[in-house]
Amino acid sequence: MDDNESVTEVVKDFFELDNIECISVNNGREGLTEIQNNNYDLILLDIAIPEYSGLDILNELKRQCIENKNIVIFTASVFKDEDAEKFLEIGVKEVCLKPISLEKLEAIKQEYLRK
């Protein structure tokens, strides 16, 4: 989930090359509804989504056993190590800085979507 449609389409295309079904959402509230109503193997989440941010989504999911979800945060924002630790404490699996390389996307795919 990212508010930039070109980013979500590139990431979606990358995963679909390996026949991994993907859904891209560019709105925070819609993304939260998707996460709540479906059981995804992996959720890629941008922190800086306008109106309803990735942080808002995480806070809502925190009440719903987030540790059972594979959430990887993508962010262009610079934040302190303590901030990343807070995300990890509530169940986020990784925090990756944008721009993200294809090698990193491949590593994420291998780690969380093992066949």
DSSP file (Angstrom, degrees, kcal/mol; ACC not computed):
  #  RESIDUE AA STRUCTURE BP1 BP2  ACC     N-H-->O    O-->H-N    N-H-->O    O-->H-N    TCO  KAPPA ALPHA  PHI   PSI    X-CA   Y-CA   Z-CA
    1    1 A M              0   0    0      0, 0.0    45,-2.1     0, 0.0     2,-0.3   0.000 360.0 360.0 360.0 127.0    0.0    0.0    0.0
    2    2 A D        -     0   0    0     23,-1.4     6,-0.1    43,-0.2    47,-0.1  -0.976 360.0-129.8-153.7 147.2    1.4    3.3   -1.1
    3    3 A D  S    S+     0   0    0     -2,-0.3     2,-0.8    45,-0.2    23,-0.1   0.654  91.8  84.1 -76.9 -12.7   -0.2    6.6   -2.1
    4    4 A N    >>  -     0   0    0      1,-0.2     4,-2.0     2,-0.0     3,-0.6  -0.811  66.3-161.2 -93.3 109.5    1.9    6.7   -5.3
    5    5 A E  H 3> S+     0   0    0     -2,-0.8     4,-2.3     1,-0.2     5,-0.2   0.826  88.7  57.5 -62.3 -33.6    0.2    4.5   -7.9
    6    6 A S  H 3> S+     0   0    0      2,-0.2     4,-1.8     1,-0.2    -1,-0.2   0.873 107.2  49.5 -66.8 -34.2    3.4    4.1  -10.0
    7    7 A V  H <> S+     0   0    0     -3,-0.6     4,-2.3     2,-0.2     5,-0.2   0.944 112.0  46.7 -66.7 -48.2    5.2    2.6   -7.0
    8    8 A T  H  X S+     0   0    0     -4,-2.0     4,-2.5     1,-0.2    -2,-0.2   0.873 111.8  51.3 -64.6 -35.5    2.4    0.2   -6.2
    9    9 A E  H  X S+     0   0    0     -4,-2.3     4,-2.7     2,-0.2    -1,-0.2   0.902 110.1  48.6 -68.8 -40.1    2.1   -0.9   -9.9
   10   10 A V  H  X S+     0   0    0     -4,-1.8     4,-2.2     2,-0.2    -2,-0.2   0.934 114.7  45.1 -64.5 -45.3    5.9   -1.6  -10.2
   11   11 A V  H  X S+     0   0    0     -4,-2.3     4,-2.1     2,-0.2     5,-0.2   0.919 113.6  50.3 -64.7 -43.3    5.9   -3.6   -7.0
   12   12 A K  H  X S+     0   0    0     -4,-2.5     4,-2.5    -5,-0.2    -2,-0.2   0.931 110.4  49.4 -60.0 -46.4    2.8   -5.5   -8.0
   13   13 A D  H  X S+     0   0    0     -4,-2.7     4,-1.3     1,-0.2    -1,-0.2   0.892 107.8  55.7 -59.9 -40.3    4.3   -6.2  -11.4
   14   14 A F  H  < S+     0   0    0     -4,-2.2     4,-0.4     1,-0.2     3,-0.4   0.933 112.6  40.5 -59.0 -48.2    7.5   -7.5   -9.7
   15   15 A F  H ><>S+     0   0    0     -4,-2.1     5,-1.6     1,-0.2     3,-1.4   0.872 110.3  58.0 -70.6 -36.2    5.6  -10.0   -7.6
   16   16 A E  H ><5S+     0   0    0     -4,-2.5     3,-2.1     1,-0.3    -1,-0.2   0.731  89.1  73.9 -68.7 -20.5    3.2  -11.0  -10.4
   17   17 A L  T 3<5S+     0   0    0     -4,-1.3    -1,-0.3    -3,-0.4    -2,-0.2   0.806 101.5  44.6 -58.6 -28.2    6.2  -12.1  -12.6
   18   18 A D  T < 5S-     0   0    0     -3,-1.4    -1,-0.3    -4,-0.4    -2,-0.2   0.062 126.1-104.2-101.7  22.3    6.4  -15.1  -10.2
   19   19 A N  T < 5S+     0   0    0     -3,-2.1     2,-0.7     1,-0.2    -3,-0.2   0.822  70.7 151.0  59.2  33.8    2.6  -15.6  -10.4
   20   20 A I      < -     0   0    0     -5,-1.6    -1,-0.2    -8,-0.1     2,-0.2  -0.878  47.4-126.6 -96.0 118.6    2.1  -14.2   -6.9
   21   21 A E        -     0   0    0     -2,-0.7     2,-0.3    -3,-0.1    -5,-0.0  -0.455  35.0-175.8 -68.4 131.8   -1.3  -12.6   -6.7
   22   22 A C        -     0   0    0     -2,-0.2     2,-0.4   -10,-0.0   -10,-0.0  -0.951  21.2-161.0-132.3 149.3   -1.2   -9.0   -5.6
   23   23 A I        -     0   0    0     -2,-0.3     2,-0.5     2,-0.0    -2,-0.0  -0.999  13.8-155.5-125.0 131.0   -3.6   -6.3   -4.8
   24   24 A S        -     0   0    0     -2,-0.4     2,-0.4   -23,-0.1   -19,-0.0  -0.909  10.2-175.5-110.8 137.5   -2.5   -2.7   -4.8
   25   25 A V        -     0   0    0     -2,-0.5   -23,-1.4     1,-0.1    -2,-0.0  -0.988  13.8-172.9-130.7 137.5   -4.3    0.0   -2.7
   26   26 A N        +     0   0    0     -2,-0.4     2,-0.4   -25,-0.2   -21,-0.1   0.182  66.1  73.1-117.0  16.0   -3.4    3.7   -2.8
   27   27 A N  S  > S-     0   0    0      1,-0.1     4,-2.5    22,-0.1     5,-0.2  -0.998  70.3-141.0-134.7 130.0   -5.7    4.9    0.0
   28   28 A G  H  > S+     0   0    0     22,-0.5     4,-2.5    -2,-0.4     5,-0.2   0.896 100.8  46.7 -58.8 -47.1   -5.1    4.3    3.7
   29   29 A R  H  > S+     0   0    0      1,-0.2     4,-2.0     2,-0.2    -1,-0.2   0.902 114.4  48.1 -65.4 -40.0   -8.7    3.7    4.8
   30   30 A E  H  > S+     0   0    0      2,-0.2     4,-2.3     1,-0.2    -1,-0.2   0.898 111.2  52.3 -64.9 -38.7   -9.3    1.4    1.9
   31   31 A G  H  X S+     0   0    0     -4,-2.5     4,-2.6     2,-0.2    -2,-0.2   0.912 107.1  51.3 -62.7 -43.5   -6.1   -0.4    2.7
   32   32 A L  H  X S+     0   0    0     -4,-2.5     4,-2.7     1,-0.2    -1,-0.2   0.921 109.8  50.2 -59.8 -44.1   -7.1   -0.9    6.3
   33   33 A T  H  X S+     0   0    0     -4,-2.0     4,-2.1     1,-0.2    -1,-0.2   0.912 110.1  50.5 -61.3 -42.8  -10.4   -2.4    5.2
   34   34 A E  H  X S+     0   0    0     -4,-2.3     4,-1.0     2,-0.2    -2,-0.2   0.931 112.2  46.8 -58.8 -46.9   -8.6   -4.8    2.8
   35   35 A I  H  < S+     0   0    0     -4,-2.6     3,-0.4     1,-0.2    -2,-0.2   0.900 113.9  47.9 -64.2 -41.3   -6.3   -5.9    5.6
   36   36 A Q  H  < S+     0   0    0     -4,-2.7    -1,-0.2     1,-0.2    -2,-0.2   0.840 116.9  42.0 -68.2 -33.0   -9.2   -6.3    8.0
   37   37 A N  H  < S+     0   0    0     -4,-2.1     2,-0.3    -5,-0.2    -1,-0.2   0.481 115.1  47.3 -96.2  -3.8  -11.3   -8.3    5.6
   38   38 A N  S  < S-     0   0    0     -4,-1.0     2,-0.8    -3,-0.4     0, 0.0  -0.930  70.9-129.6-137.5 158.7   -8.6  -10.6    4.1
   39   39 A N        -     0   0    0     -2,-0.3     2,-0.2    30,-0.0    -4,-0.1  -0.832  34.7-173.9-110.7  92.3   -5.8  -12.8    5.2
   40   40 A Y        -     0   0    0     -2,-0.8    30,-0.4    -5,-0.2     3,-0.1  -0.589  28.2-142.2 -88.7 147.7   -2.8  -11.7    3.2
   41   41 A D  S    S+     0   0    0      1,-0.3     2,-0.3    -2,-0.2    -1,-0.1   0.801  89.2  13.2 -73.7 -30.2    0.6  -13.5    3.3
   42   42 A L        -     0   0    0     27,-0.1     2,-0.5    71,-0.1    -1,-0.3  -0.993  61.7-163.0-150.3 138.1    2.5  -10.2    3.1
   43   43 A I  E     -a   71   0A   0     27,-3.0    29,-2.9    -2,-0.3     2,-0.6  -0.988   5.9-161.0-124.8 121.8    1.5   -6.5    3.4
   44   44 A L  E     -a   72   0A   0     -2,-0.5     2,-0.5    27,-0.2    29,-0.2  -0.915  20.5-172.7-101.4 121.8    3.8   -3.8    2.1
   45   45 A L  E     -a   73   0A   0     27,-2.7    29,-2.8    -2,-0.6     2,-0.3  -0.961  20.3-148.4-128.7 125.7    2.9   -0.5    3.8
   46   46 A D  E     -a   74   0A   0    -45,-2.1     3,-0.3    -2,-0.5    29,-0.2  -0.699   9.2-151.1 -83.5 141.0    4.1    3.0    3.2
   47   47 A I  S    S+     0   0    0     27,-1.2     7,-1.7    -2,-0.3     2,-1.4   0.869  85.1  63.2 -78.6 -38.0    4.1    5.2    6.4
   48   48 A A        +     0   0    0      5,-0.2    -1,-0.2     6,-0.1   -45,-0.2  -0.494  63.3 145.7 -95.5  67.8    3.5    8.5    4.6
   49   49 A I        -     0   0    0     -2,-1.4     6,-0.1    -3,-0.3   -22,-0.1  -0.898  51.3-114.9 -99.4 127.9    0.0    8.0    3.1
   50   50 A P  S    S+     0   0    0      0, 0.0     2,-2.6     0, 0.0   -22,-0.5  -0.215  87.2   2.9 -61.6 153.4   -2.0   11.3    3.1
   51   51 A E  S    S+     0   0    0    -23,-0.1     2,-0.4   -24,-0.1   -24,-0.0  -0.295 139.9  31.4  70.8 -53.9   -5.2   11.5    5.2
   52   52 A Y  S    S-     0   0    0     -2,-2.6   -24,-0.1     4,-0.0    -1,-0.0  -0.860  89.7-158.1-135.4  98.4   -5.0    8.1    6.9
   53   53 A S     >  -     0   0    0     -2,-0.4     4,-2.1     1,-0.1    -5,-0.2  -0.075  32.5-104.7 -80.0 170.9   -1.3    7.2    7.2
   54   54 A G  H  > S+     0   0    0     -7,-1.7     4,-2.7     1,-0.2    -7,-0.2   0.839 123.4  56.5 -59.4 -34.0    0.5    3.9    7.6
   55   55 A L  H  > S+     0   0    0     -8,-0.8     4,-2.5     2,-0.2    -1,-0.2   0.892 105.0  50.9 -65.3 -39.1    0.9    4.8   11.3
   56   56 A D  H  > S+     0   0    0     -9,-0.2     4,-2.0     2,-0.2    -2,-0.2   0.917 111.2  48.8 -61.8 -42.6   -2.9    5.1   11.6
   57   57 A I  H  X S+     0   0    0     -4,-2.1     4,-2.7     1,-0.2     5,-0.2   0.935 111.1  49.5 -62.4 -46.7   -3.2    1.7   10.0
   58   58 A L  H  X S+     0   0    0     -4,-2.7     4,-2.0     1,-0.2    -2,-0.2   0.903 109.2  52.0 -60.8 -41.5   -0.7    0.2   12.4
   59   59 A N  H  X S+     0   0    0     -4,-2.5     4,-0.7     1,-0.2    -1,-0.2   0.897 112.3  46.0 -62.3 -39.5   -2.4    1.7   15.4
   60   60 A E  H >< S+     0   0    0     -4,-2.0     3,-0.8     1,-0.2    -2,-0.2   0.915 114.5  47.0 -68.8 -42.3   -5.7    0.2   14.4
   61   61 A L  H >< S+     0   0    0     -4,-2.7     3,-2.3     1,-0.2     5,-0.5   0.764  95.5  74.9 -71.5 -24.5   -4.2   -3.2   13.6
   62   62 A K  H >< S+     0   0    0     -4,-2.0     3,-0.8     1,-0.3     4,-0.3   0.864  94.6  52.3 -55.1 -36.1   -2.3   -3.2   16.9
   63   63 A R  T << S+     0   0    0     -3,-0.8    -1,-0.3    -4,-0.7    -2,-0.2   0.580 105.8  58.0 -74.5  -9.0   -5.6   -3.9   18.6
   64   64 A Q  T <  S-     0   0    0     -3,-2.3    -1,-0.2    -4,-0.2    -2,-0.2  -0.134 124.1 -89.1-117.6  36.7   -6.1   -6.9   16.2
   65   65 A C    X   -     0   0    0     -3,-0.8     3,-2.1     1,-0.1    -3,-0.2   0.962  49.6-176.8  60.3  57.4   -3.0   -9.0   16.8
   66   66 A I  G >  S+     0   0    0     -5,-0.5     3,-2.5    -4,-0.3     5,-0.1   0.759  72.3  77.5 -56.6 -25.8   -0.7   -7.4   14.3
   67   67 A E  G 3  S+     0   0    0      1,-0.3    -1,-0.3    -5,-0.2    24,-0.1   0.674  86.1  62.1 -63.5 -13.5    2.0  -10.0   15.2
   68   68 A N  G <  S+     0   0    0     -3,-2.1     2,-0.4    -4,-0.1    -1,-0.3   0.398  94.6  77.9 -88.5   2.8    0.1  -12.5   13.1
   69   69 A K  S <  S-     0   0    0     -3,-2.5     2,-1.0    -4,-0.1   -28,-0.1  -0.866  77.8-132.1-112.7 145.4    0.6  -10.4   10.0
   70   70 A N        +     0   0    0    -30,-0.4   -27,-3.0    -2,-0.4     2,-0.5  -0.819  39.6 171.6 -93.4  96.2    3.7  -10.1    7.8
   71   71 A I  E     -a   43   0A   0     -2,-1.0    22,-2.5    20,-0.5    23,-1.0  -0.932  15.7-173.0-112.4 127.3    4.0   -6.4    7.5
   72   72 A V  E     -ab  44  94A   0    -29,-2.9   -27,-2.7    -2,-0.5     2,-0.4  -0.983  17.4-142.0-117.0 126.7    7.0   -4.7    5.9
   73   73 A I  E     -ab  45  95A   0     21,-2.6    23,-3.3    -2,-0.5     2,-0.5  -0.737  10.9-165.0 -90.8 132.2    7.1   -0.9    6.0
   74   74 A F  E     +ab  46  96A   0    -29,-2.8   -27,-1.2    -2,-0.4     2,-0.3  -0.963  20.7 166.9-108.4 131.6    8.4    1.1    3.1
   75   75 A T  E     - b   0  97A   0     21,-2.2    23,-2.9    -2,-0.5   -29,-0.0  -0.998  40.2-166.6-147.9 144.4    9.3    4.6    3.9
   76   76 A A        +     0   0    0     -2,-0.3     2,-0.2    21,-0.2    -1,-0.1   0.496  69.7 104.2 -96.2 -10.5   11.1    7.6    2.4
   77   77 A S  S    S-     0   0    0     -3,-0.1     2,-0.6     1,-0.1    21,-0.1  -0.452  72.2-131.3 -73.5 141.2   11.0    9.3    5.8
   78   78 A V        +     0   0    0     -2,-0.2     2,-0.3    19,-0.1    -2,-0.1  -0.825  37.6 166.1 -90.6 127.6   14.0    9.4    7.9
   79   79 A F        -     0   0    0     -2,-0.6     5,-0.0     1,-0.0     2,-0.0  -0.944  35.8 -93.7-139.7 164.1   13.4    8.3   11.4
   80   80 A K    >>  -     0   0    0     -2,-0.3     4,-1.7     1,-0.1     3,-0.6  -0.253  33.8-110.9 -75.8 160.1   15.4    7.3   14.4
   81   81 A D  H 3> S+     0   0    0      1,-0.2     4,-2.4     2,-0.2     5,-0.2   0.844 119.1  60.6 -57.4 -34.3   16.3    3.7   15.3
   82   82 A E  H 3> S+     0   0    0      1,-0.2     4,-1.8     2,-0.2    -1,-0.2   0.875 102.4  52.0 -62.8 -36.0   14.0    4.0   18.3
   83   83 A D  H <> S+     0   0    0     -3,-0.6     4,-1.9     2,-0.2    -1,-0.2   0.931 109.4  48.5 -65.2 -44.9   11.1    4.6   15.9
   84   84 A A  H  X S+     0   0    0     -4,-1.7     4,-2.3     1,-0.2    -2,-0.2   0.897 109.2  54.1 -61.6 -39.6   12.0    1.5   13.9
   85   85 A E  H  X S+     0   0    0     -4,-2.4     4,-2.4     1,-0.2    -1,-0.2   0.877 104.8  54.2 -62.6 -37.4   12.2   -0.5   17.2
   86   86 A K  H  X S+     0   0    0     -4,-1.8     4,-1.3     2,-0.2    -1,-0.2   0.909 108.6  49.0 -62.7 -41.7    8.7    0.7   18.1
   87   87 A F  H ><>S+     0   0    0     -4,-1.9     5,-2.1     1,-0.2     3,-0.5   0.935 112.1  48.2 -61.7 -45.6    7.3   -0.6   14.8
   88   88 A L  H ><5S+     0   0    0     -4,-2.3     3,-1.3     1,-0.2    -2,-0.2   0.867 105.8  58.8 -63.9 -36.6    9.1   -3.9   15.4
   89   89 A E  H 3<5S+     0   0    0     -4,-2.4    -1,-0.2     1,-0.3    -2,-0.2   0.819 105.4  49.4 -63.2 -31.0    7.7   -4.2   18.9
   90   90 A I  T <<5S-     0   0    0     -4,-1.3    -1,-0.3    -3,-0.5    -2,-0.2   0.384 132.8 -85.2 -93.6   6.3    4.1   -4.0   17.7
   91   91 A G  T < 5S+     0   0    0     -3,-1.3   -20,-0.5     1,-0.3    -3,-0.2   0.385  76.1 143.8 116.5  -4.8    4.7   -6.7   15.1
   92   92 A V      < -     0   0    0     -5,-2.1    -1,-0.3    -6,-0.2   -20,-0.2  -0.487  38.4-151.7 -66.2 136.2    6.1   -5.1   12.0
   93   93 A K        -     0   0    0    -22,-2.5     2,-0.3     1,-0.2   -21,-0.2   0.872  67.0  -3.4 -80.2 -38.6    8.7   -7.6   10.4
   94   94 A E  E     -b   72   0A   0    -23,-1.0   -21,-2.6    -7,-0.1     2,-0.4  -0.985  51.2-144.0-151.9 156.7   11.0   -5.0    8.7
   95   95 A V  E     -b   73   0A   0     -2,-0.3     2,-0.4   -23,-0.2   -21,-0.2  -0.991  24.7-174.2-123.8 120.6   11.4   -1.4    8.0
   96   96 A C  E     -b   74   0A   0    -23,-3.3   -21,-2.2    -2,-0.4     2,-0.3  -0.936  19.0-131.5-118.6 136.4   12.9   -0.6    4.5
   97   97 A L  E     -b   75   0A   0     -2,-0.4   -21,-0.2   -23,-0.2   -19,-0.1  -0.657  38.7 -91.0 -85.1 140.8   13.9    2.8    3.2
   98   98 A K  S    S+     0   0    0    -23,-2.9     2,-0.1    -2,-0.3     3,-0.0  -0.664 102.5  58.2 -87.1 149.9   12.8    3.9   -0.2
   99   99 A P  S    S-     0   0    0      0, 0.0     2,-0.4     0, 0.0    -2,-0.1   0.531  81.0-162.4 -73.2 148.5   13.9    3.7   -2.9
  100  100 A I        -     0   0    0     -2,-0.1     2,-0.1    -4,-0.1    -2,-0.1  -0.823  10.9-128.7-104.3 139.6   14.0    0.0   -2.6
  101  101 A S     >  -     0   0    0     -2,-0.4     4,-2.1     1,-0.1     5,-0.2  -0.406  19.1-118.2 -82.9 160.2   16.1   -2.2   -4.9
  102  102 A L  H  > S+     0   0    0      1,-0.2     4,-2.4     2,-0.2     5,-0.2   0.840 116.7  58.9 -63.8 -32.9   14.8   -5.2   -6.8
  103  103 A E  H  > S+     0   0    0      2,-0.2     4,-2.1     1,-0.2    -1,-0.2   0.907 106.1  47.0 -62.9 -41.1   17.3   -7.3   -4.8
  104  104 A K  H  > S+     0   0    0      2,-0.2     4,-2.4     1,-0.2    -2,-0.2   0.909 110.9  51.5 -67.8 -41.6   15.6   -6.2   -1.6
  105  105 A L  H  X S+     0   0    0     -4,-2.1     4,-2.5     1,-0.2    -2,-0.2   0.904 109.9  50.4 -60.0 -40.3   12.2   -6.9   -3.0
  106  106 A E  H  X S+     0   0    0     -4,-2.4     4,-2.6     2,-0.2    -1,-0.2   0.908 109.5  50.5 -64.0 -41.4   13.4  -10.4   -4.0
  107  107 A A  H  X S+     0   0    0     -4,-2.1     4,-2.4     2,-0.2    -2,-0.2   0.899 111.0  49.0 -63.3 -40.4   14.8  -10.9   -0.5
  108  108 A I  H  X S+     0   0    0     -4,-2.4     4,-2.6     2,-0.2     5,-0.4   0.922 110.9  50.6 -63.4 -44.5   11.4   -9.9    1.0
  109  109 A K  H  X S+     0   0    0     -4,-2.5     4,-2.0     1,-0.2    -2,-0.2   0.924 112.9  45.6 -59.9 -45.3    9.6  -12.2   -1.4
  110  110 A Q  H  < S+     0   0    0     -4,-2.6    -1,-0.2     1,-0.2     4,-0.2   0.881 115.1  47.5 -66.5 -38.3   11.9  -15.1   -0.4
  111  111 A E  H  < S+     0   0    0     -4,-2.4     3,-0.3    -5,-0.2    -2,-0.2   0.916 126.7  22.3 -70.0 -44.0   11.6  -14.4    3.3
  112  112 A Y  H  < S+     0   0    0     -4,-2.6    -2,-0.2     1,-0.2    -3,-0.2   0.578 125.8  44.7-107.1 -11.7    7.8  -14.0    3.6
  113  113 A L  S  < S+     0   0    0     -4,-2.0    -1,-0.2    -5,-0.4    -2,-0.1  -0.132  70.1 164.4-126.2  38.6    6.4  -15.8    0.6
  114  114 A R              0   0    0     -3,-0.3    -4,-0.1    -4,-0.2    -3,-0.1  -0.305 360.0 360.0 -57.3 135.7    8.4  -19.1    0.5
  115  115 A K              0   0    0     -5,-0.0    -1,-0.2     0, 0.0    -5,-0.0   0.437 360.0 360.0 -91.8 360.0    6.7  -21.6   -1.7
